Amino acid sequence: MSTSRRYDRLGVHSIGEFHMTVPSLADAEQFYSAFGLRVSREGAGLVLRAANDAHVWGRLSQGAKKRFDRLSFNCFADEAERLYVHIEAQGFLPIATPAGAHADTDAVGRWYRDPDGLEVQVRPGPKTTIDEARHQSPALPLDGTRCAPMRSKAKPALPQRLSHLALMTPSVPARMAFYVGALGLRLSDRSGDGVAFLHAPHGGDHHLIALARAPGAALHHLSWDVPTIEDVGSGMSRLQAAGYTTGWGVGRHVLGSNYFYYAQDPWGSWSELSATMDYIPASADWEGLDHPAEDSFYLWGPPLDPVFFANSEA
């Protein structure tokens, strides 16, 4: 069986890119640069890329209020039309291309609106989810040798790709009807109707999207993959040195198993440095289980401040 495709499954395979409006592009450029992304000015907005990757993961425009505007998913070109028919058979009808959409990428495929009103594009595009686990471990001590690198010579921790994103929603089941029932994502794990983790059907991280119950819809966090827990800690130090001192971590999640550090962005949502998340290959028939709340969040980490759950778009 292919490591990158299941022909018995119909569904999107990757996140393409997102669009977000923020109150200050200058603040965004400073924050995401400190986070370790490549930030460039293009037209009237900003474009976000990972360290060694030409893929555009995010586009930012300036507006009066922070808002997570749009999310694009990529699918295989030879099944796009069949996927559109499936989505629309579930009752999600296409909408017009959003105003201000990017001319090169947003005019292809079809646009829909998810149950919380988010504009979602389904388009043919490259598979950005990984086809096999890329885990690394920091070096371990050997007898008679020094293990930790000198601080002055340590390599900077730079995000390699957008791993997943988490959305706040008033109804996890209603949003699952769209992302699972229509787009073809699959349940990895859930905790009742409080949170659900969904993975791509053709191989990828434990979750491509997480849905968390909240009074209102909003982006909760963007999660960026780094190679090791050492990079998670190193990235945390860089952000704190740059003045971004509100965060949570370092810790380890239970569902997904990844090590994490969350830094709060200038608008109250979060960007996560994530390492060694569980990988679900295309060949796996992963059984999505329902876990009690105490087993659904984190294994260890510092005490959690209620600000972590505040809605940044209310």
C-alpha positions in Angstrom: 0.0 0.0 0.0 1.2 3.5 -0.8 2.5 5.4 2.2 0.9 8.6 0.9 -2.5 7.6 -0.4 -5.5 5.4 0.3 -7.6 4.8 -2.8 -10.4 3.5 -0.6 -10.7 6.9 1.1 -12.0 10.1 -0.2 -10.9 13.3 1.4 -8.5 16.3 1.7 -4.9 15.3 2.5 -3.3 18.5 3.8 -3.6 22.1 5.0 -2.9 24.4 2.1 -2.7 27.8 3.8 -4.7 30.1 6.1 -5.6 33.8 6.1 -5.9 35.9 9.2 -6.6 39.6 9.8 -4.6 41.2 12.5 -4.6 44.8 14.0 -0.9 45.4 13.3 1.3 43.9 10.6 4.4 45.3 12.3 3.6 43.4 15.5 2.9 40.3 13.5 6.2 40.5 11.6 8.0 40.9 14.9 6.2 38.1 16.7 6.4 35.5 13.9 10.1 36.4 13.2 10.9 35.8 16.8 8.9 32.5 16.6 11.3 31.4 13.9 9.3 31.7 10.7 10.3 33.4 7.5 8.1 36.5 7.2 8.0 38.6 4.1 6.0 41.6 2.9 4.0 40.8 -0.2 1.6 43.4 -1.5 -0.4 44.9 1.3 0.1 41.9 3.6 2.5 39.4 5.2 3.4 35.9 4.1 4.5 33.2 6.5 6.9 30.4 5.4 8.8 27.8 7.5 12.6 27.8 7.8 13.6 25.7 4.8 10.3 25.5 2.9 9.0 27.5 0.0 5.4 26.7 0.8 3.2 29.6 1.9 1.5 28.5 5.1 -0.2 31.8 6.0 -1.2 35.2 4.7 -1.9 38.1 7.0 -3.8 41.3 6.3 -4.2 44.3 8.6 -7.7 45.2 9.9 -9.4 46.7 12.9 -9.7 43.4 14.8 -8.0 40.0 14.8 -10.0 37.4 12.9 -9.2 34.0 11.5 -10.7 34.5 8.0 -10.1 31.5 5.8 -8.6 28.0 5.6 -7.6 26.1 2.5 -7.2 22.3 2.2 -5.4 20.5 -0.6 -6.7 17.3 -2.2 -5.5 15.0 -5.0 -6.3 16.6 -8.4 -7.8 13.4 -9.8 -10.4 13.2 -7.1 -11.3 16.9 -6.7 -14.5 16.7 -8.7 -15.7 13.6 -6.9 -14.9 15.2 -3.6 -16.9 18.3 -4.4 -19.9 16.1 -5.3 -19.5 14.3 -1.9 -19.3 17.6 0.1 -22.3 19.1 -1.6 -24.3 15.8 -1.1 -23.8 16.4 2.7 -25.6 19.7 2.4 -22.6 22.1 2.2 -23.1 24.1 -0.9 -20.3 26.2 -2.6 -20.0 29.9 -1.9 -18.4 32.7 -4.0 -14.7 33.2 -3.8 -14.1 35.5 -0.8 -13.4 39.2 -1.3 -9.7 39.9 -1.1 -8.7 36.3 -2.0 -5.2 35.7 -3.3 -5.4 35.7 -7.1 -2.9 32.7 -7.7 -4.2 30.2 -5.1 -7.7 31.3 -4.0 -9.4 31.3 -7.4 -9.0 27.5 -7.8 -11.1 24.7 -6.3 -14.3 25.5 -4.5 -15.2 27.5 -1.4 -17.6 26.4 1.3 -18.6 27.8 4.7 -18.2 25.5 7.7 -20.9 25.4 10.5 -19.2 28.2 12.4 -19.0 30.4 9.3 -15.4 30.0 8.5 -14.6 30.2 4.8 -13.0 26.9 3.7 -11.4 26.2 0.4 -11.0 22.7 -1.1 -8.5 22.7 -4.0 -6.1 20.4 -5.8 -2.7 21.0 -4.4 0.5 19.4 -3.1 0.4 17.0 -0.2 2.0 18.9 2.7 1.4 16.3 5.3 4.4 14.1 5.9 4.5 10.5 4.5 6.5 9.0 7.4 7.5 9.9 10.9 10.5 12.2 11.1 11.3 11.9 14.8 14.6 12.8 16.2 16.1 12.6 19.7 18.6 15.0 21.3 22.0 13.4 21.7 22.4 11.3 24.9 25.5 11.4 27.1 28.3 8.9 26.4 30.9 8.0 28.9 33.7 10.6 28.9 32.0 13.0 26.4 30.2 16.3 26.8 26.6 16.0 25.6 25.0 19.5 25.5 26.2 21.9 22.8 27.8 25.2 23.9 25.1 27.9 24.1 27.1 30.1 21.7 27.3 27.4 19.1 23.7 25.9 19.4 21.7 25.9 16.2 18.5 28.0 16.3 15.2 26.1 16.7 13.3 26.8 13.5 9.8 25.5 12.7 9.9 23.0 9.7 6.2 23.1 8.7 2.7 23.8 10.0 1.7 20.6 11.7 -1.9 21.4 12.6 -4.2 24.1 14.0 -6.9 24.1 16.7 -10.3 25.8 16.4 -12.6 26.8 19.2 -16.3 26.1 18.5 -19.6 26.2 20.2 -20.4 22.7 18.9 -17.7 20.0 18.3 -20.3 17.6 16.8 -21.6 20.1 14.3 -18.2 21.0 13.1 -17.2 17.4 12.9 -20.1 16.9 10.5 -18.3 19.1 8.1 -14.6 18.2 8.6 -15.3 14.4 9.0 -18.5 13.9 7.2 -17.8 16.2 4.2 -14.1 16.7 4.0 -13.1 13.2 4.9 -10.9 13.8 7.9 -10.9 10.9 10.4 -11.3 10.8 14.2 -8.0 10.2 16.0 -9.2 10.7 19.6 -11.9 12.7 21.5 -13.1 13.5 24.9 -16.9 13.5 24.7 -18.1 16.6 23.0 -15.4 18.7 24.6 -12.5 18.1 22.2 -11.9 16.1 19.0 -8.6 15.5 17.2 -8.9 14.7 13.5 -6.2 13.3 11.1 -5.8 13.4 7.4 -6.9 10.2 5.6 -3.8 9.7 3.5 -1.2 9.8 6.3 0.0 12.5 8.6 0.3 13.7 12.2 -2.1 12.5 14.9 -4.2 15.6 14.2 -4.4 18.0 11.3 -7.3 19.8 13.0 -8.4 19.9 16.7 -11.8 21.2 17.6 -12.3 22.4 21.2 -15.6 23.4 22.7 -15.9 27.1 23.7 -18.6 29.7 23.8 -17.7 31.2 20.4 -15.7 30.3 17.3 -12.1 31.4 17.0 -8.6 30.2 16.2 -7.0 28.8 19.3 -3.5 28.0 18.0 -1.3 27.3 15.1 1.1 24.4 15.7 4.5 24.3 14.1 6.7 21.3 14.0 10.3 21.3 15.2 12.6 18.3 15.3 13.2 17.7 19.0 12.2 18.6 22.5 15.5 20.4 22.6 14.2 22.7 19.9 10.9 23.2 21.8 12.9 24.5 24.9 15.3 26.5 22.8 12.5 28.2 20.9 10.8 29.0 24.2 14.0 30.7 25.4 14.3 32.7 22.2 10.6 34.0 22.4 11.0 34.9 26.1 14.2 36.8 25.3 12.3 38.7 22.6 9.7 39.8 25.2 7.0 37.2 24.5 6.8 36.0 28.0 3.2 34.8 28.2 3.2 31.1 27.4 2.5 27.6 28.5 5.1 24.7 28.6 7.4 23.0 28.2 5.1 20.0 28.7 3.9 16.9 27.0 0.4 16.2 25.6 -1.3 12.8 26.1 -3.4 12.7 22.9 -0.8 13.2 20.1 2.1 12.5 22.6 3.9 15.7 21.4 6.1 17.9 23.5 4.9 21.5 23.4 5.5 25.1 24.2 2.7 27.7 23.5 3.6 31.3 23.0 0.7 33.9 23.1 0.7 36.1 20.0 0.0 39.9 20.3 -3.8 39.2 19.8 -4.4 36.5 22.4 -4.3 33.4 20.3 -1.3 31.0 20.4 1.5 29.5 18.4 2.8 26.2 19.4 6.3 24.7 19.0 5.6 20.9 18.7 8.0 17.9 18.6 7.6 14.2 18.1 3.8 14.0 17.6 2.3 10.5 17.0 2.2 9.7 13.3 -0.7 7.9 11.6 0.4 6.3 8.3 -2.0 5.9 5.4 -1.9 2.1 5.9 -3.2 2.4 9.4 -6.8 1.8 10.4 -6.6 4.0 13.5 -9.4 3.5 16.0 -10.6 6.8 17.4 -11.4 6.4 21.1 -13.3 8.5 23.6 -11.2 9.4 26.6 -12.1 10.9 30.0 -11.1 14.5 30.4 -8.2 13.8 32.8 -6.6 11.7 30.1 -7.2 14.1 27.2 -5.0 17.1 27.6 -1.5 16.9 29.1 0.7 14.4 30.8 3.0 16.8 32.5 3.8 20.5 32.4 3.5 23.7 34.4 0.2 24.9 36.0 -2.2 26.1 33.4 -3.5 29.7 33.4 -7.2 30.3 32.5 -6.0 32.8 29.9 -5.1 29.8 27.7 -8.8 29.2 27.1 -9.8 32.8 26.5 -11.5 33.5 23.1 -9.2 35.9 21.2 -11.9 36.7 18.6 -14.9 37.4 21.0 
